[in-house]
Amino acid sequence: MPAIEATGLTKIFGRRPQRGVKMLREGATREQLMKEGLTAAVIDATFDVQPGEIFVVMGLSGSGKSTLIRNVNGLLEPTAGTLLVDGDDVTHLPPAGLRALRRNKVSMVFQHFALLPHRTVGENAAYALELKGVSKADREKAADEALGMVGLGGWGGHLPSELSGGMRQRVGLARALAAGTEIMLMDEAFSALDPLIRKEMQDQLLELQADLGKTILFITHDLNEAMRLGDRIAMMRDGKIVQIGTAEQILNEPATDYVSQFVADVDRTRVLTAGAVMERPVAVIGSESGPRAARKLMSEHQTSSLLVVGRDRKVVGVVWEDDVAEAIRQGSDNLPRPSRAVAQVSPETPLAELFGDAAENRSPLAVVNEKGALIGVIPRVTLLSALAVPNGSENGTSTDSEADATAGGAR
Ligand SMILES: Nc1ncnc2c1ncn2[C@@H]1O[C@H](COP(=O)(O)OP(=O)(O)OP(=O)(O)O)[C@@H](O)[C@H]1O
């Protein structure tokens, strides 16, 4: 079940907004509504946010992002459409239901921190729990823990005015974490911070998220931030969601001219990561097997690579489709020599950092998870084509150059 599910969500400001809904249904434009004194801030937004996902809503100023997020936490009531949070319909909640939603299900981190100036950092972090009626001792414990998580252990007794902007935003984050809700809404949460601190906060959020697995709806007007943080990104323009996809999908398959213009200046090598271009070896073959068995397995699993394991079940390397085909052509009974990856990289590594290794060594890269287990491989050709760099192959085709490298045992 999605953590958040919006269907046809529409928010219109102005007198008798239902008029606007009717006009939109009859095909009127946002401009035509404007002439009637109605602002269509969000139009027919349909999306879902899965538990544990960072879902980023990205758009320029005025595109409707804040209005969208305010519908989700009940600060605004949708004019049309439905909104489910954790499976419960929160579209038209009465005040008591709204209070319960904010206490138990969603917490919010704001751009300008929204800290209470006369309360200590610890009291600010514990504020949501105080509203919930949690005992002083328990909320202090939760606040201390949350402050520790965001790197502010020991600051609980200070006043917000004694903290830098970045630290204040950490308090905002700690407050949302201490609240203990599964869903966190973050409205331009890092936009007021200077670039270095902003990047630090993004890193911290990703680290925390790896441990905590919250559901995060994150609003930003910064495409690079969206691409760094978002598992998926919804691109908004003039109140409408024009595309929802991963950073890679938005970069590689922009749904509209608007999106492609938007992403034109993005440094792809910083956005695309090893995890995005790697091939997952979905099947394993013993090193004693023949190339025909390898081809059969590849076709059964619709994959172009196989992990090769030795008798002791340890991974020896990877064989590729082209090399297997070549072995069959040459009538060999042996598997081609498995390629051993030169370098191990994490799935989060930006391609920009991989390029040197693979290009210079003509080798595939092994993508390993934090426990060191192999989760994917990146053939050199894939890397080069992902970066759209001419591969400089002497033989004209990248496939040949890969085969060459294998024949020469270089990879
Ligand atoms: N309370 C309101 N009353 C009337 N119009 C509003 C209200 N809030 C927002 N709007 C209008 O709705 C549209 C969308 O605004 P919204 O604040 O959601 O956009 P945004 O993408 O969050 O922009 P920003 O990044 O500048 O905050 C704008 O045209 C705005 O003027």
The ligand as an SDF file (V2000), in Angstrom:
LIG
                    3D

 31 33  0  0  0  0  0  0  0  0999 V2000
   -3.4100   31.1180   -0.3200 N   0  0  0  0  0  0  0  0  0  0  0  0
   -3.3760   31.3970   -1.6190 C   0  0  0  0  0  0  0  0  0  0  0  0
   -4.3040   32.1820   -2.1890 N   0  0  0  0  0  0  0  0  0  0  0  0
   -4.2970   32.4430   -3.5010 C   0  0  0  0  0  0  0  0  0  0  0  0
   -3.3630   31.9760   -4.3650 N   0  0  0  0  0  0  0  0  0  0  0  0
   -2.4050   31.1980   -3.8620 C   0  0  0  0  0  0  0  0  0  0  0  0
   -2.3520   30.8570   -2.4750 C   0  0  0  0  0  0  0  0  0  0  0  0
   -1.2750   30.0680   -2.2730 N   0  0  0  0  0  0  0  0  0  0  0  0
   -0.6900   29.8990   -3.4710 C   0  0  0  0  0  0  0  0  0  0  0  0
   -1.3760   30.5690   -4.4360 N   0  0  0  0  0  0  0  0  0  0  0  0
   -1.0360   30.5980   -5.8610 C   0  0  0  0  0  0  0  0  0  0  0  0
   -0.9600   29.2530   -6.3240 O   0  0  0  0  0  0  0  0  0  0  0  0
    0.0820   29.1190   -7.2720 C   0  0  0  0  0  0  0  0  0  0  0  0
    1.0240   28.0450   -6.8010 C   0  0  0  0  0  0  0  0  0  0  0  0
    1.6930   28.5070   -5.6530 O   0  0  0  0  0  0  0  0  0  0  0  0
    2.6590   27.5950   -4.7650 P   0  0  0  0  0  0  0  0  0  0  0  0
    3.1010   28.4220   -3.6140 O   0  0  0  0  0  0  0  0  0  0  0  0
    2.0080   26.3110   -4.4940 O   0  0  0  0  0  0  0  0  0  0  0  0
    3.8520   27.3690   -5.7700 O   0  0  0  0  0  0  0  0  0  0  0  0
    5.3290   26.8960   -5.4690 P   0  0  0  0  0  0  0  0  0  0  0  0
    5.6930   26.0370   -6.6100 O   0  0  0  0  0  0  0  0  0  0  0  0
    5.3920   26.3140   -4.1180 O   0  0  0  0  0  0  0  0  0  0  0  0
    6.1340   28.2410   -5.5170 O   0  0  0  0  0  0  0  0  0  0  0  0
    7.3480   28.7310   -4.5790 P   0  0  0  0  0  0  0  0  0  0  0  0
    8.5150   27.8670   -4.9080 O   0  0  0  0  0  0  0  0  0  0  0  0
    7.5350   30.1580   -5.0110 O   0  0  0  0  0  0  0  0  0  0  0  0
    6.8730   28.5960   -3.1710 O   0  0  0  0  0  0  0  0  0  0  0  0
    0.7190   30.4810   -7.4060 C   0  0  0  0  0  0  0  0  0  0  0  0
    0.1810   31.0910   -8.5360 O   0  0  0  0  0  0  0  0  0  0  0  0
    0.3130   31.1920   -6.1310 C   0  0  0  0  0  0  0  0  0  0  0  0
    0.2050   32.5720   -6.3630 O   0  0  0  0  0  0  0  0  0  0  0  0
  1  2  1  0
  2  3  1  0
  2  7  2  0
  3  4  2  0
  4  5  1  0
  5  6  2  0
  6  7  1  0
  6 10  1  0
  7  8  1  0
  8  9  2  0
  9 10  1  0
 10 11  1  0
 11 12  1  0
 11 30  1  0
 12 13  1  0
 13 14  1  0
 13 28  1  0
 14 15  1  0
 15 16  1  0
 16 17  2  0
 16 18  1  0
 16 19  1  0
 19 20  1  0
 20 21  2  0
 20 22  1  0
 20 23  1  0
 23 24  1  0
 24 25  2  0
 24 26  1  0
 24 27  1  0
 28 29  1  0
 28 30  1  0
 30 31  1  0
M  END
$$$$
